Amino acid sequence: MTSPSTTTVTVLGTGIMGFAMARNLARAGLSVRAWNRSRGKAEPLAADGVTVVDTPAEAVADADVVVTMLYDGPAALDVMRAAAPALRPGTVWAQSTTAGLDGTAVLSDFAREHGLVLVDAPVLGTRRPAEEGTLTVLAAGPEETRDTLAPVFDAIGSRTVWVGDDAAGGAATRLKLVINSWVLAVTHGTAEALALADGLGVDPAGFLDAVAGGPLDMGYLRAKAGLLRDGALTPPSFATTTAEKDARLIVAAGEAAGVRLDVAAAGAERFRRAIEQGHGDEDMAASYFASFTK
């Protein structure tokens, strides 16, 4: 197994998730380089021993593992194209951007053209699990990459779920879309329930007390309800703009599979309305505001 001290990892994209992942990789003893389109967002990582660089090509030079954690598939492709002159054939590419099925296929083509070993590796979790290194990594890729990736995935997550070797077919991405469809549905359900409570003059605390401890209760309901009740939507755990993007990827995946996803489609529209009202950079619980007109 590859030891942390001999593994050089590049993180491309240091937003909410990538920043925390890069920090945890460095704290685990790996040699880490990081690049972000806005360098200022990556600079604080230097205090943790991360080497912050100016270009994707500089970041990936001689890396054992490249991790992409960018906004979407086109963004990941754009950055990898910029990195291409310095990519070594045989480099393991852990692609963690939620790119959807079409996006994953395009990235797989890029990997094949450049001789990269692609591992489809989206993660489950938001800001706090990323900061705590307790993400769940969903991974699909060649079995021979697992030893190389073990110290990487162990640093960023508390659990790795391997779902086979079909990285090109997006096996892990498919599972991620299914899980995200549930997460977004629960988010909207919470937002609408609290909006209805406010509209009907029902104390939200009464709603939460009524379901407490029963089969209708859940930690996620209380977490999102708490953000709304406390007005604590910033900094976001998962931003509304990103949630809308993911919702539309879910709907597109359903259409490609002949599955009609009415709830996911309506949810994407709720996020769009919330974004139009100025809540795009807030936590996705801001779906609540889509229930009201200005």
C-alpha positions as CSV (number, residue, x, y, z in Angstrom):
1,M,0.0,0.0,0.0
2,T,1.2,3.5,-0.8
3,S,2.1,5.4,2.3
4,P,1.0,9.0,2.9
5,S,4.5,10.3,2.9
6,T,5.2,9.0,-0.6
7,T,1.9,10.2,-2.2
8,T,1.7,13.6,-3.9
9,V,-1.9,14.8,-4.4
10,T,-3.1,17.7,-6.5
11,V,-6.5,19.3,-5.6
12,L,-8.0,21.3,-8.4
13,G,-10.8,23.5,-7.0
14,T,-10.8,24.8,-3.5
15,G,-14.3,25.9,-2.9
16,I,-16.4,24.8,0.1
17,M,-15.5,21.1,-0.4
18,G,-12.1,21.2,-2.1
19,F,-10.6,23.6,0.5
20,A,-11.4,21.3,3.4
21,M,-10.3,18.2,1.5
22,A,-6.9,19.8,0.6
23,R,-6.4,20.8,4.3
24,N,-7.2,17.3,5.6
25,L,-5.0,15.7,3.0
26,A,-2.1,17.8,4.2
27,R,-2.9,17.2,7.8
28,A,-2.7,13.5,7.1
29,G,0.9,13.8,6.0
30,L,0.4,13.8,2.2
31,S,2.3,16.2,-0.1
32,V,-0.5,18.4,-1.4
33,R,-0.6,21.0,-4.2
34,A,-3.7,23.1,-4.7
35,W,-5.0,25.3,-7.5
36,N,-8.1,27.5,-7.6
37,R,-9.3,29.9,-10.2
38,S,-9.4,32.6,-7.6
39,R,-6.0,32.1,-6.0
40,G,-7.0,34.1,-2.9
41,K,-9.4,31.3,-1.8
42,A,-6.6,28.8,-1.8
43,E,-3.9,30.9,-0.1
44,P,-4.9,30.1,3.5
45,L,-4.1,26.5,2.8
46,A,-0.4,27.4,2.8
47,A,-0.6,27.6,6.6
48,D,-1.3,23.8,6.6
49,G,1.6,23.0,4.4
50,V,-0.3,22.9,1.1
51,T,1.7,24.3,-1.9
52,V,-0.6,26.8,-3.7
53,V,0.2,27.3,-7.3
54,D,-0.9,29.6,-10.2
55,T,-1.9,27.1,-12.9
56,P,-3.5,23.7,-13.2
57,A,-0.4,22.5,-15.2
58,E,1.9,23.5,-12.3
59,A,-0.4,21.8,-9.9
60,V,-0.5,18.4,-11.6
61,A,3.2,18.1,-12.6
62,D,4.5,14.8,-11.2
63,A,1.4,14.2,-9.1
64,D,0.5,10.6,-8.1
65,V,-3.2,11.5,-7.7
66,V,-5.2,14.4,-9.1
67,V,-8.5,15.2,-7.4
68,T,-11.0,17.5,-9.2
69,M,-13.6,19.2,-7.1
70,L,-15.1,21.9,-9.3
71,Y,-18.5,23.3,-10.0
72,D,-19.6,21.0,-12.8
73,G,-18.5,18.8,-15.7
74,P,-17.6,21.6,-18.1
75,A,-15.6,23.4,-15.4
76,A,-13.7,20.2,-14.7
77,L,-13.0,19.6,-18.4
78,D,-11.8,23.2,-18.9
79,V,-9.4,22.9,-16.0
80,M,-8.1,19.5,-17.0
81,R,-7.5,20.8,-20.5
82,A,-5.4,23.5,-19.0
83,A,-3.5,20.9,-17.0
84,A,-3.0,18.5,-19.9
85,P,0.6,19.6,-20.9
86,A,1.9,18.5,-17.5
87,L,-0.2,15.4,-17.0
88,R,1.7,12.1,-16.9
89,P,0.1,9.1,-18.5
90,G,-0.9,6.6,-15.8
91,T,-1.7,9.3,-13.3
92,V,-4.7,8.4,-11.1
93,W,-7.5,10.9,-11.5
94,A,-10.1,10.9,-8.8
95,Q,-12.9,12.9,-10.3
96,S,-15.1,14.2,-7.5
97,T,-17.1,16.9,-9.2
98,T,-20.8,16.1,-9.5
99,A,-20.8,16.2,-13.3
100,G,-23.9,14.1,-14.2
101,L,-24.0,11.3,-16.7
102,D,-23.2,13.3,-19.8
103,G,-20.5,15.2,-18.1
104,T,-18.9,12.0,-16.7
105,A,-18.8,10.5,-20.2
106,V,-17.0,13.5,-21.6
107,L,-14.5,13.4,-18.7
108,S,-14.0,9.7,-19.3
109,D,-13.1,10.4,-22.9
110,F,-10.6,13.0,-21.8
111,A,-9.0,10.5,-19.4
112,R,-8.7,7.9,-22.2
113,E,-7.2,10.4,-24.6
114,H,-4.5,11.4,-22.2
115,G,-3.8,7.9,-20.7
116,L,-5.1,8.8,-17.2
117,V,-6.5,6.2,-14.9
118,L,-10.0,7.6,-14.1
119,V,-11.7,6.9,-10.8
120,D,-15.3,8.1,-10.6
121,A,-15.3,9.4,-7.0
122,P,-18.1,11.8,-6.0
123,V,-18.5,12.4,-2.2
124,L,-21.5,12.5,0.1
125,G,-21.5,15.3,2.7
126,T,-21.4,19.1,2.9
127,R,-19.3,21.7,4.6
128,R,-19.0,20.2,8.1
129,P,-18.3,16.6,7.1
130,A,-15.7,17.9,4.6
131,E,-14.0,20.0,7.4
132,E,-14.1,17.1,9.8
133,G,-12.8,14.6,7.2
134,T,-15.9,12.4,7.6
135,L,-17.2,12.5,4.0
136,T,-18.4,9.2,2.4
137,V,-16.5,8.6,-0.9
138,L,-18.4,6.7,-3.6
139,A,-15.8,5.2,-5.9
140,A,-15.7,3.3,-9.1
141,G,-12.5,2.4,-10.9
142,P,-9.8,-0.1,-11.5
143,E,-9.0,-2.3,-8.5
144,E,-5.3,-1.7,-8.8
145,T,-5.9,2.0,-7.9
146,R,-7.3,1.2,-4.5
147,D,-3.9,1.0,-2.6
148,T,-2.8,4.3,-4.1
149,L,-6.1,6.0,-3.3
150,A,-6.5,4.6,0.2
151,P,-4.5,7.3,2.1
152,V,-6.3,9.9,0.0
153,F,-9.8,8.7,0.7
154,D,-9.0,7.9,4.3
155,A,-7.9,11.5,4.8
156,I,-11.0,13.1,3.4
157,G,-13.6,10.6,4.5
158,S,-14.7,8.2,7.2
159,R,-16.0,5.6,4.7
160,T,-15.2,4.6,1.1
161,V,-17.9,2.7,-0.8
162,W,-16.5,1.0,-3.9
163,V,-19.3,0.3,-6.4
164,G,-17.2,-1.6,-9.0
165,D,-14.7,-0.8,-11.7
166,D,-16.9,1.0,-14.2
167,A,-15.5,4.5,-13.9
168,A,-16.2,5.3,-17.6
169,G,-19.9,4.4,-17.1
170,G,-20.2,6.6,-14.1
171,A,-21.2,3.9,-11.6
172,A,-20.5,6.0,-8.6
173,T,-22.0,9.1,-10.2
174,R,-25.2,7.2,-10.8
175,L,-25.4,6.3,-7.1
176,K,-24.6,9.9,-6.2
177,L,-27.5,11.2,-8.3
178,V,-29.9,8.7,-6.7
179,I,-28.8,9.8,-3.2
180,N,-28.9,13.5,-4.1
181,S,-32.4,13.1,-5.4
182,W,-33.4,12.0,-1.9
183,V,-31.4,14.8,-0.2
184,L,-33.0,17.5,-2.3
185,A,-36.5,16.1,-1.9
186,V,-36.1,16.2,1.9
187,T,-34.7,19.7,1.7
188,H,-37.7,20.9,-0.2
189,G,-40.1,19.0,2.1
190,T,-38.6,20.7,5.1
191,A,-38.7,24.1,3.4
192,E,-42.3,23.8,2.3
193,A,-43.5,22.5,5.7
194,L,-42.0,25.4,7.5
195,A,-43.3,27.8,4.9
196,L,-46.8,26.4,5.3
197,A,-46.5,26.6,9.0
198,D,-45.7,30.2,8.8
199,G,-48.5,30.8,6.3
200,L,-51.0,29.1,8.5
201,G,-49.8,30.7,11.7
202,V,-48.5,27.4,13.1
203,D,-45.5,27.6,15.4
204,P,-42.7,25.6,13.7
205,A,-41.6,24.4,17.1
206,G,-45.0,22.7,17.5
207,F,-44.5,20.9,14.2
208,L,-41.1,19.6,15.3
209,D,-42.4,18.7,18.7
210,A,-45.3,16.7,17.2
211,V,-43.0,14.5,15.1
212,A,-40.2,14.2,17.7
213,G,-39.0,10.7,18.2
214,G,-41.4,9.1,15.7
215,P,-41.0,7.7,12.2
216,L,-41.5,11.1,10.7
217,D,-38.6,12.6,12.6
218,M,-35.1,12.8,11.2
219,G,-31.9,14.6,11.9
220,Y,-31.8,16.2,8.5
221,L,-35.2,17.8,9.0
222,R,-34.0,19.3,12.3
223,A,-30.7,20.5,10.8
224,K,-32.3,22.4,7.9
225,A,-35.2,23.6,10.0
226,G,-32.7,24.9,12.5
227,L,-30.9,26.9,9.8
228,L,-34.1,28.5,8.7
229,R,-35.4,29.3,12.2
230,D,-32.1,30.7,13.3
231,G,-31.5,32.7,10.0
232,A,-28.2,30.9,9.7
233,L,-28.1,30.3,5.9
234,T,-24.6,31.7,5.5
235,P,-22.0,30.4,5.1
236,P,-23.9,27.7,3.2
237,S,-23.4,24.0,4.0
238,F,-24.5,23.5,0.4
239,A,-25.3,26.5,-1.8
240,T,-28.6,27.0,-3.5
241,T,-26.9,27.6,-6.9
242,T,-25.1,24.3,-6.7
243,A,-28.3,22.5,-5.5
244,E,-30.1,23.8,-8.6
245,K,-27.3,22.5,-10.8
246,D,-27.5,19.1,-9.2
247,A,-31.3,19.0,-9.4
248,R,-31.1,19.6,-13.2
249,L,-28.5,16.8,-13.6
250,I,-30.8,14.5,-11.7
251,V,-33.8,15.4,-14.0
252,A,-31.6,14.9,-17.1
253,A,-30.4,11.5,-15.8
254,G,-34.0,10.4,-15.3
255,E,-35.0,11.5,-18.8
256,A,-32.1,9.6,-20.3
257,A,-33.3,6.5,-18.4
258,G,-37.0,7.0,-19.3
259,V,-37.8,7.9,-15.7
260,R,-40.0,11.0,-15.1
261,L,-38.9,12.9,-12.0
262,D,-41.7,15.4,-11.3
263,V,-40.5,16.2,-7.7
264,A,-36.9,16.8,-8.8
265,A,-38.0,19.0,-11.7
266,A,-40.3,21.1,-9.4
267,G,-37.5,21.3,-6.9
268,A,-35.1,22.7,-9.5
269,E,-37.7,25.4,-10.2
270,R,-37.9,26.2,-6.5
271,F,-34.2,26.6,-6.3
272,R,-34.3,28.9,-9.4
273,R,-36.9,31.1,-7.8
274,A,-34.9,31.3,-4.6
275,I,-31.8,32.3,-6.6
276,E,-33.8,35.0,-8.4
277,Q,-34.8,36.4,-5.0
278,G,-31.1,36.7,-4.1
279,H,-30.6,33.5,-2.1
280,G,-28.2,31.7,-4.5
281,D,-25.2,31.9,-2.2
282,E,-27.1,30.8,0.9
283,D,-27.7,27.3,2.1
284,M,-30.1,25.3,-0.1
285,A,-32.7,25.4,2.7
286,A,-33.4,28.8,1.1
287,S,-35.8,26.8,-1.0
288,Y,-38.2,28.1,1.8
289,F,-38.3,31.5,0.2
290,A,-39.5,30.1,-3.1
291,S,-42.9,29.6,-1.4
292,F,-43.4,33.4,-1.2
293,T,-43.6,36.2,-3.6
294,K,-41.7,39.4,-2.9
